[in-house]
Amino acid sequence: MKVTIEHSFCPYCDEVTELYFRIINTILFSGNEAELRESMRQLEKKTPLDEYFTYGYGARHLWVCQR
């Protein structure tokens, strides 16, 4: 999958920086939408994703916003 970064990232702690790159890698290594959705669910279960980021799905994209 393709990653397009539209806004700057604020690396205010090591945990958020690591999570940011895990999100990007999750997107890049997903082969299709179903795999991406499952990978993001797994990432949300294993990490404090919702403390630092919000995300959702559009018709043809995943959006991620830093809190």
PDB file of N, CA, C and O in Angstrom:
ATOM      1  N   MET A   1       0.835  -1.167   0.000  1.00  0.00           N
ATOM      2  CA  MET A   1       0.000   0.000   0.000  1.00  0.00           C
ATOM      3  C   MET A   1       0.888   1.241   0.000  1.00  0.00           C
ATOM      4  O   MET A   1       2.068   1.171   0.344  1.00  0.00           O
ATOM      5  N   LYS A   2       0.332   2.333  -0.374  1.00  0.00           N
ATOM      6  CA  LYS A   2       1.059   3.595  -0.501  1.00  0.00           C
ATOM      7  C   LYS A   2       0.789   4.478   0.723  1.00  0.00           C
ATOM      8  O   LYS A   2      -0.332   4.519   1.229  1.00  0.00           O
ATOM      9  N   VAL A   3       1.814   5.177   1.188  1.00  0.00           N
ATOM     10  CA  VAL A   3       1.674   6.105   2.307  1.00  0.00           C
ATOM     11  C   VAL A   3       1.881   7.520   1.797  1.00  0.00           C
ATOM     12  O   VAL A   3       2.883   7.804   1.141  1.00  0.00           O
ATOM     13  N   THR A   4       0.942   8.409   2.093  1.00  0.00           N
ATOM     14  CA  THR A   4       1.071   9.832   1.785  1.00  0.00           C
ATOM     15  C   THR A   4       0.964  10.592   3.098  1.00  0.00           C
ATOM     16  O   THR A   4      -0.051  10.503   3.789  1.00  0.00           O
ATOM     17  N   ILE A   5       2.002  11.335   3.445  1.00  0.00           N
ATOM     18  CA  ILE A   5       2.003  12.116   4.680  1.00  0.00           C
ATOM     19  C   ILE A   5       1.664  13.550   4.310  1.00  0.00           C
ATOM     20  O   ILE A   5       2.390  14.193   3.552  1.00  0.00           O
ATOM     21  N   GLU A   6       0.553  14.048   4.849  1.00  0.00           N
ATOM     22  CA  GLU A   6       0.063  15.374   4.480  1.00  0.00           C
ATOM     23  C   GLU A   6       0.367  16.442   5.523  1.00  0.00           C
ATOM     24  O   GLU A   6       0.299  17.633   5.218  1.00  0.00           O
ATOM     25  N   HIS A   7       0.699  16.042   6.741  1.00  0.00           N
ATOM     26  CA  HIS A   7       0.959  17.006   7.809  1.00  0.00           C
ATOM     27  C   HIS A   7       2.218  16.601   8.566  1.00  0.00           C
ATOM     28  O   HIS A   7       2.634  15.443   8.526  1.00  0.00           O
ATOM     29  N   SER A   8       2.809  17.554   9.246  1.00  0.00           N
ATOM     30  CA  SER A   8       4.025  17.267  10.003  1.00  0.00           C
ATOM     31  C   SER A   8       3.702  16.414  11.229  1.00  0.00           C
ATOM     32  O   SER A   8       2.570  16.394  11.714  1.00  0.00           O
ATOM     33  N   PHE A   9       4.712  15.719  11.709  1.00  0.00           N
ATOM     34  CA  PHE A   9       4.611  14.849  12.871  1.00  0.00           C
ATOM     35  C   PHE A   9       5.354  15.507  14.021  1.00  0.00           C
ATOM     36  O   PHE A   9       6.454  16.025  13.826  1.00  0.00           O
ATOM     37  N   CYS A  10       4.780  15.498  15.207  1.00  0.00           N
ATOM     38  CA  CYS A  10       5.408  16.089  16.387  1.00  0.00           C
ATOM     39  C   CYS A  10       5.935  14.968  17.291  1.00  0.00           C
ATOM     40  O   CYS A  10       5.154  14.342  18.007  1.00  0.00           O
ATOM     41  N   PRO A  11       7.242  14.708  17.270  1.00  0.00           N
ATOM     42  CA  PRO A  11       7.825  13.620  18.070  1.00  0.00           C
ATOM     43  C   PRO A  11       8.075  14.048  19.520  1.00  0.00           C
ATOM     44  O   PRO A  11       9.225  14.241  19.914  1.00  0.00           O
ATOM     45  N   TYR A  12       7.023  14.195  20.306  1.00  0.00           N
ATOM     46  CA  TYR A  12       7.166  14.721  21.661  1.00  0.00           C
ATOM     47  C   TYR A  12       7.586  13.686  22.699  1.00  0.00           C
ATOM     48  O   TYR A  12       7.902  14.052  23.832  1.00  0.00           O
ATOM     49  N   CYS A  13       7.598  12.391  22.339  1.00  0.00           N
ATOM     50  CA  CYS A  13       8.149  11.363  23.230  1.00  0.00           C
ATOM     51  C   CYS A  13       8.552  10.151  22.387  1.00  0.00           C
ATOM     52  O   CYS A  13       8.100   9.995  21.253  1.00  0.00           O
ATOM     53  N   ASP A  14       9.400   9.305  22.950  1.00  0.00           N
ATOM     54  CA  ASP A  14       9.896   8.136  22.219  1.00  0.00           C
ATOM     55  C   ASP A  14       8.775   7.169  21.853  1.00  0.00           C
ATOM     56  O   ASP A  14       8.790   6.572  20.777  1.00  0.00           O
ATOM     57  N   GLU A  15       7.805   7.017  22.750  1.00  0.00           N
ATOM     58  CA  GLU A  15       6.713   6.074  22.499  1.00  0.00           C
ATOM     59  C   GLU A  15       5.887   6.473  21.277  1.00  0.00           C
ATOM     60  O   GLU A  15       5.529   5.623  20.463  1.00  0.00           O
ATOM     61  N   VAL A  16       5.589   7.756  21.149  1.00  0.00           N
ATOM     62  CA  VAL A  16       4.792   8.205  20.002  1.00  0.00           C
ATOM     63  C   VAL A  16       5.598   8.087  18.711  1.00  0.00           C
ATOM     64  O   VAL A  16       5.029   7.789  17.661  1.00  0.00           O
ATOM     65  N   THR A  17       6.897   8.314  18.768  1.00  0.00           N
ATOM     66  CA  THR A  17       7.738   8.179  17.574  1.00  0.00           C
ATOM     67  C   THR A  17       7.777   6.729  17.105  1.00  0.00           C
ATOM     68  O   THR A  17       7.639   6.453  15.913  1.00  0.00           O
ATOM     69  N   GLU A  18       7.965   5.801  18.046  1.00  0.00           N
ATOM     70  CA  GLU A  18       7.975   4.377  17.693  1.00  0.00           C
ATOM     71  C   GLU A  18       6.629   3.953  17.110  1.00  0.00           C
ATOM     72  O   GLU A  18       6.578   3.216  16.125  1.00  0.00           O
ATOM     73  N   LEU A  19       5.561   4.412  17.711  1.00  0.00           N
ATOM     74  CA  LEU A  19       4.224   4.061  17.240  1.00  0.00           C
ATOM     75  C   LEU A  19       3.950   4.621  15.848  1.00  0.00           C
ATOM     76  O   LEU A  19       3.322   3.962  15.020  1.00  0.00           O
ATOM     77  N   TYR A  20       4.420   5.826  15.599  1.00  0.00           N
ATOM     78  CA  TYR A  20       4.276   6.459  14.280  1.00  0.00           C
ATOM     79  C   TYR A  20       4.896   5.579  13.190  1.00  0.00           C
ATOM     80  O   TYR A  20       4.283   5.340  12.151  1.00  0.00           O
ATOM     81  N   PHE A  21       6.113   5.104  13.440  1.00  0.00           N
ATOM     82  CA  PHE A  21       6.773   4.261  12.444  1.00  0.00           C
ATOM     83  C   PHE A  21       6.142   2.879  12.357  1.00  0.00           C
ATOM     84  O   PHE A  21       6.165   2.263  11.291  1.00  0.00           O
ATOM     85  N   ARG A  22       5.584   2.382  13.439  1.00  0.00           N
ATOM     86  CA  ARG A  22       4.863   1.107  13.376  1.00  0.00           C
ATOM     87  C   ARG A  22       3.610   1.236  12.518  1.00  0.00           C
ATOM     88  O   ARG A  22       3.268   0.316  11.774  1.00  0.00           O
ATOM     89  N   ILE A  23       2.925   2.372  12.619  1.00  0.00           N
ATOM     90  CA  ILE A  23       1.744   2.609  11.777  1.00  0.00           C
ATOM     91  C   ILE A  23       2.148   2.640  10.307  1.00  0.00           C
ATOM     92  O   ILE A  23       1.509   1.995   9.475  1.00  0.00           O
ATOM     93  N   ILE A  24       3.194   3.377   9.986  1.00  0.00           N
ATOM     94  CA  ILE A  24       3.660   3.461   8.594  1.00  0.00           C
ATOM     95  C   ILE A  24       4.043   2.082   8.076  1.00  0.00           C
ATOM     96  O   ILE A  24       3.672   1.719   6.960  1.00  0.00           O
ATOM     97  N   ASN A  25       4.779   1.309   8.870  1.00  0.00           N
ATOM     98  CA  ASN A  25       5.164  -0.037   8.442  1.00  0.00           C
ATOM     99  C   ASN A  25       3.952  -0.943   8.282  1.00  0.00           C
ATOM    100  O   ASN A  25       3.909  -1.760   7.362  1.00  0.00           O
ATOM    101  N   THR A  26       2.977  -0.811   9.155  1.00  0.00           N
ATOM    102  CA  THR A  26       1.747  -1.602   9.039  1.00  0.00           C
ATOM    103  C   THR A  26       1.063  -1.327   7.707  1.00  0.00           C
ATOM    104  O   THR A  26       0.604  -2.248   7.032  1.00  0.00           O
ATOM    105  N   ILE A  27       1.001  -0.065   7.341  1.00  0.00           N
ATOM    106  CA  ILE A  27       0.386   0.303   6.058  1.00  0.00           C
ATOM    107  C   ILE A  27       1.200  -0.253   4.893  1.00  0.00           C
ATOM    108  O   ILE A  27       0.651  -0.862   3.975  1.00  0.00           O
ATOM    109  N   LEU A  28       2.511  -0.036   4.940  1.00  0.00           N
ATOM    110  CA  LEU A  28       3.372  -0.460   3.831  1.00  0.00           C
ATOM    111  C   LEU A  28       3.377  -1.970   3.618  1.00  0.00           C
ATOM    112  O   LEU A  28       3.458  -2.432   2.480  1.00  0.00           O
ATOM    113  N   PHE A  29       3.294  -2.738   4.695  1.00  0.00           N
ATOM    114  CA  PHE A  29       3.373  -4.191   4.571  1.00  0.00           C
ATOM    115  C   PHE A  29       2.020  -4.863   4.371  1.00  0.00           C
ATOM    116  O   PHE A  29       1.958  -6.084   4.232  1.00  0.00           O
ATOM    117  N   SER A  30       0.938  -4.094   4.355  1.00  0.00           N
ATOM    118  CA  SER A  30      -0.388  -4.664   4.106  1.00  0.00           C
ATOM    119  C   SER A  30      -0.602  -4.820   2.605  1.00  0.00           C
ATOM    120  O   SER A  30      -0.336  -3.902   1.829  1.00  0.00           O
ATOM    121  N   GLY A  31      -1.080  -5.979   2.213  1.00  0.00           N
ATOM    122  CA  GLY A  31      -1.273  -6.262   0.798  1.00  0.00           C
ATOM    123  C   GLY A  31      -2.628  -5.852   0.250  1.00  0.00           C
ATOM    124  O   GLY A  31      -2.783  -5.653  -0.954  1.00  0.00           O
ATOM    125  N   ASN A  32      -3.615  -5.725   1.140  1.00  0.00           N
ATOM    126  CA  ASN A  32      -4.959  -5.342   0.711  1.00  0.00           C
ATOM    127  C   ASN A  32      -5.704  -4.698   1.883  1.00  0.00           C
ATOM    128  O   ASN A  32      -5.182  -4.620   2.995  1.00  0.00           O
ATOM    129  N   GLU A  33      -6.910  -4.245   1.624  1.00  0.00           N
ATOM    130  CA  GLU A  33      -7.675  -3.524   2.646  1.00  0.00           C
ATOM    131  C   GLU A  33      -7.993  -4.395   3.858  1.00  0.00           C
ATOM    132  O   GLU A  33      -7.881  -3.935   4.994  1.00  0.00           O
ATOM    133  N   ALA A  34      -8.382  -5.627   3.633  1.00  0.00           N
ATOM    134  CA  ALA A  34      -8.729  -6.512   4.747  1.00  0.00           C
ATOM    135  C   ALA A  34      -7.524  -6.745   5.653  1.00  0.00           C
ATOM    136  O   ALA A  34      -7.646  -6.741   6.878  1.00  0.00           O
ATOM    137  N   GLU A  35      -6.379  -6.946   5.048  1.00  0.00           N
ATOM    138  CA  GLU A  35      -5.147  -7.144   5.812  1.00  0.00           C
ATOM    139  C   GLU A  35      -4.787  -5.879   6.593  1.00  0.00           C
ATOM    140  O   GLU A  35      -4.349  -5.960   7.741  1.00  0.00           O
ATOM    141  N   LEU A  36      -4.968  -4.724   5.980  1.00  0.00           N
ATOM    142  CA  LEU A  36      -4.693  -3.454   6.648  1.00  0.00           C
ATOM    143  C   LEU A  36      -5.612  -3.267   7.854  1.00  0.00           C
ATOM    144  O   LEU A  36      -5.153  -2.900   8.936  1.00  0.00           O
ATOM    145  N   ARG A  37      -6.894  -3.516   7.672  1.00  0.00           N
ATOM    146  CA  ARG A  37      -7.845  -3.361   8.778  1.00  0.00           C
ATOM    147  C   ARG A  37      -7.505  -4.297   9.939  1.00  0.00           C
ATOM    148  O   ARG A  37      -7.544  -3.888  11.099  1.00  0.00           O
ATOM    149  N   GLU A  38      -7.177  -5.532   9.632  1.00  0.00           N
ATOM    150  CA  GLU A  38      -6.821  -6.493  10.676  1.00  0.00           C
ATOM    151  C   GLU A  38      -5.516  -6.098  11.360  1.00  0.00           C
ATOM    152  O   GLU A  38      -5.400  -6.203  12.581  1.00  0.00           O
ATOM    153  N   SER A  39      -4.547  -5.652  10.594  1.00  0.00           N
ATOM    154  CA  SER A  39      -3.263  -5.233  11.165  1.00  0.00           C
ATOM    155  C   SER A  39      -3.430  -4.019  12.073  1.00  0.00           C
ATOM    156  O   SER A  39      -2.786  -3.939  13.119  1.00  0.00           O
ATOM    157  N   MET A  40      -4.274  -3.085  11.691  1.00  0.00           N
ATOM    158  CA  MET A  40      -4.519  -1.912  12.533  1.00  0.00           C
ATOM    159  C   MET A  40      -5.255  -2.314  13.814  1.00  0.00           C
ATOM    160  O   MET A  40      -4.977  -1.759  14.877  1.00  0.00           O
ATOM    161  N   ARG A  41      -6.183  -3.266  13.733  1.00  0.00           N
ATOM    162  CA  ARG A  41      -6.862  -3.764  14.940  1.00  0.00           C
ATOM    163  C   ARG A  41      -5.854  -4.406  15.886  1.00  0.00           C
ATOM    164  O   ARG A  41      -5.896  -4.184  17.096  1.00  0.00           O
ATOM    165  N   GLN A  42      -4.943  -5.207  15.322  1.00  0.00           N
ATOM    166  CA  GLN A  42      -3.916  -5.848  16.144  1.00  0.00           C
ATOM    167  C   GLN A  42      -2.993  -4.817  16.783  1.00  0.00           C
ATOM    168  O   GLN A  42      -2.635  -4.941  17.954  1.00  0.00           O
ATOM    169  N   LEU A  43      -2.611  -3.803  16.019  1.00  0.00           N
ATOM    170  CA  LEU A  43      -1.752  -2.744  16.547  1.00  0.00           C
ATOM    171  C   LEU A  43      -2.461  -2.009  17.684  1.00  0.00           C
ATOM    172  O   LEU A  43      -1.834  -1.659  18.684  1.00  0.00           O
ATOM    173  N   GLU A  44      -3.745  -1.779  17.536  1.00  0.00           N
ATOM    174  CA  GLU A  44      -4.521  -1.096  18.571  1.00  0.00           C
ATOM    175  C   GLU A  44      -4.595  -1.931  19.854  1.00  0.00           C
ATOM    176  O   GLU A  44      -4.585  -1.379  20.954  1.00  0.00           O
ATOM    177  N   LYS A  45      -4.669  -3.260  19.715  1.00  0.00           N
ATOM    178  CA  LYS A  45      -4.719  -4.141  20.881  1.00  0.00           C
ATOM    179  C   LYS A  45      -3.379  -4.213  21.604  1.00  0.00           C
ATOM    180  O   LYS A  45      -3.340  -4.304  22.831  1.00  0.00           O
ATOM    181  N   LYS A  46      -2.279  -4.172  20.850  1.00  0.00           N
ATOM    182  CA  LYS A  46      -0.942  -4.389  21.416  1.00  0.00           C
ATOM    183  C   LYS A  46      -0.240  -3.119  21.884  1.00  0.00           C
ATOM    184  O   LYS A  46       0.749  -3.198  22.612  1.00  0.00           O
ATOM    185  N   THR A  47      -0.731  -1.958  21.483  1.00  0.00           N
ATOM    186  CA  THR A  47      -0.060  -0.691  21.785  1.00  0.00           C
ATOM    187  C   THR A  47      -1.073   0.338  22.283  1.00  0.00           C
ATOM    188  O   THR A  47      -2.279   0.133  22.145  1.00  0.00           O
ATOM    189  N   PRO A  48      -0.599   1.439  22.859  1.00  0.00           N
ATOM    190  CA  PRO A  48      -1.511   2.519  23.265  1.00  0.00           C
ATOM    191  C   PRO A  48      -1.853   3.445  22.089  1.00  0.00           C
ATOM    192  O   PRO A  48      -1.782   4.667  22.221  1.00  0.00           O
ATOM    193  N   LEU A  49      -2.217   2.875  20.963  1.00  0.00           N
ATOM    194  CA  LEU A  49      -2.497   3.630  19.739  1.00  0.00           C
ATOM    195  C   LEU A  49      -3.508   4.747  19.970  1.00  0.00           C
ATOM    196  O   LEU A  49      -3.308   5.872  19.514  1.00  0.00           O
ATOM    197  N   ASP A  50      -4.595   4.438  20.679  1.00  0.00           N
ATOM    198  CA  ASP A  50      -5.656   5.433  20.859  1.00  0.00           C
ATOM    199  C   ASP A  50      -5.274   6.581  21.795  1.00  0.00           C
ATOM    200  O   ASP A  50      -5.975   7.592  21.844  1.00  0.00           O
ATOM    201  N   GLU A  51      -4.177   6.440  22.536  1.00  0.00           N
ATOM    202  CA  GLU A  51      -3.705   7.549  23.375  1.00  0.00           C
ATOM    203  C   GLU A  51      -3.048   8.645  22.532  1.00  0.00           C
ATOM    204  O   GLU A  51      -3.093   9.821  22.893  1.00  0.00           O
ATOM    205  N   TYR A  52      -2.446   8.260  21.426  1.00  0.00           N
ATOM    206  CA  TYR A  52      -1.651   9.191  20.629  1.00  0.00           C
ATOM    207  C   TYR A  52      -2.229   9.511  19.255  1.00  0.00           C
ATOM    208  O   TYR A  52      -1.934  10.563  18.689  1.00  0.00           O
ATOM    209  N   PHE A  53      -3.054   8.610  18.713  1.00  0.00           N
ATOM    210  CA  PHE A  53      -3.558   8.774  17.351  1.00  0.00           C
ATOM    211  C   PHE A  53      -5.033   8.407  17.271  1.00  0.00           C
ATOM    212  O   PHE A  53      -5.527   7.589  18.046  1.00  0.00           O
ATOM    213  N   THR A  54      -5.722   9.019  16.330  1.00  0.00           N
ATOM    214  CA  THR A  54      -7.051   8.576  15.929  1.00  0.00           C
ATOM    215  C   THR A  54      -6.924   8.132  14.477  1.00  0.00           C
ATOM    216  O   THR A  54      -6.062   8.625  13.751  1.00  0.00           O
ATOM    217  N   TYR A  55      -7.766   7.216  14.057  1.00  0.00           N
ATOM    218  CA  TYR A  55      -7.719   6.773  12.667  1.00  0.00           C
ATOM    219  C   TYR A  55      -9.092   6.294  12.235  1.00  0.00           C
ATOM    220  O   TYR A  55      -9.956   5.983  13.055  1.00  0.00           O
ATOM    221  N   GLY A  56      -9.264   6.245  10.933  1.00  0.00           N
ATOM    222  CA  GLY A  56     -10.516   5.782  10.357  1.00  0.00           C
ATOM    223  C   GLY A  56     -10.313   5.495   8.880  1.00  0.00           C
ATOM    224  O   GLY A  56      -9.209   5.630   8.352  1.00  0.00           O
ATOM    225  N   TYR A  57     -11.382   5.101   8.226  1.00  0.00           N
ATOM    226  CA  TYR A  57     -11.295   4.696   6.830  1.00  0.00           C
ATOM    227  C   TYR A  57     -12.239   5.527   5.974  1.00  0.00           C
ATOM    228  O   TYR A  57     -13.387   5.769   6.345  1.00  0.00           O
ATOM    229  N   GLY A  58     -11.737   5.956   4.830  1.00  0.00           N
ATOM    230  CA  GLY A  58     -12.552   6.610   3.823  1.00  0.00           C
ATOM    231  C   GLY A  58     -12.876   5.588   2.748  1.00  0.00           C
ATOM    232  O   GLY A  58     -12.628   4.396   2.932  1.00  0.00           O
ATOM    233  N   ALA A  59     -13.416   6.028   1.650  1.00  0.00           N
ATOM    234  CA  ALA A  59     -13.782   5.127   0.560  1.00  0.00           C
ATOM    235  C   ALA A  59     -12.574   4.369   0.007  1.00  0.00           C
ATOM    236  O   ALA A  59     -12.673   3.187  -0.323  1.00  0.00           O
ATOM    237  N   ARG A  60     -11.437   5.054  -0.090  1.00  0.00           N
ATOM    238  CA  ARG A  60     -10.242   4.415  -0.665  1.00  0.00           C
ATOM    239  C   ARG A  60      -8.971   4.748   0.099  1.00  0.00           C
ATOM    240  O   ARG A  60      -7.874   4.716  -0.459  1.00  0.00           O
ATOM    241  N   HIS A  61      -9.120   5.065   1.368  1.00  0.00           N
ATOM    242  CA  HIS A  61      -7.931   5.432   2.123  1.00  0.00           C
ATOM    243  C   HIS A  61      -8.123   5.196   3.623  1.00  0.00           C
ATOM    244  O   HIS A  61      -9.244   5.060   4.115  1.00  0.00           O
ATOM    245  N   LEU A  62      -7.009   5.154   4.320  1.00  0.00           N
ATOM    246  CA  LEU A  62      -6.965   5.144   5.777  1.00  0.00           C
ATOM    247  C   LEU A  62      -6.430   6.503   6.187  1.00  0.00           C
ATOM    248  O   LEU A  62      -5.418   6.950   5.646  1.00  0.00           O
ATOM    249  N   TRP A  63      -7.080   7.171   7.126  1.00  0.00           N
ATOM    250  CA  TRP A  63      -6.538   8.428   7.633  1.00  0.00           C
ATOM    251  C   TRP A  63      -6.084   8.216   9.071  1.00  0.00           C
ATOM    252  O   TRP A  63      -6.705   7.470   9.829  1.00  0.00           O
ATOM    253  N   VAL A  64      -5.008   8.875   9.429  1.00  0.00           N
ATOM    254  CA  VAL A  64      -4.449   8.808  10.779  1.00  0.00           C
ATOM    255  C   VAL A  64      -4.148  10.233  11.212  1.00  0.00           C
ATOM    256  O   VAL A  64      -3.559  11.006  10.457  1.00  0.00           O
ATOM    257  N   CYS A  65      -4.547  10.577  12.419  1.00  0.00           N
ATOM    258  CA  CYS A  65      -4.323  11.929  12.936  1.00  0.00           C
ATOM    259  C   CYS A  65      -3.688  11.839  14.322  1.00  0.00           C
ATOM    260  O   CYS A  65      -4.169  11.110  15.189  1.00  0.00           O
ATOM    261  N   GLN A  66      -2.618  12.576  14.517  1.00  0.00           N
ATOM    262  CA  GLN A  66      -1.965  12.615  15.820  1.00  0.00           C
ATOM    263  C   GLN A  66      -2.804  13.452  16.777  1.00  0.00           C
ATOM    264  O   GLN A  66      -3.305  14.510  16.396  1.00  0.00           O
ATOM    265  N   ARG A  67      -2.962  12.997  18.002  1.00  0.00           N
ATOM    266  CA  ARG A  67      -3.738  13.752  19.012  1.00  0.00           C
ATOM    267  C   ARG A  67      -2.928  14.895  19.561  1.00  0.00           C
ATOM    268  O   ARG A  67      -3.410  15.638  20.416  1.00  0.00           O
TER     269      ARG A  67
END
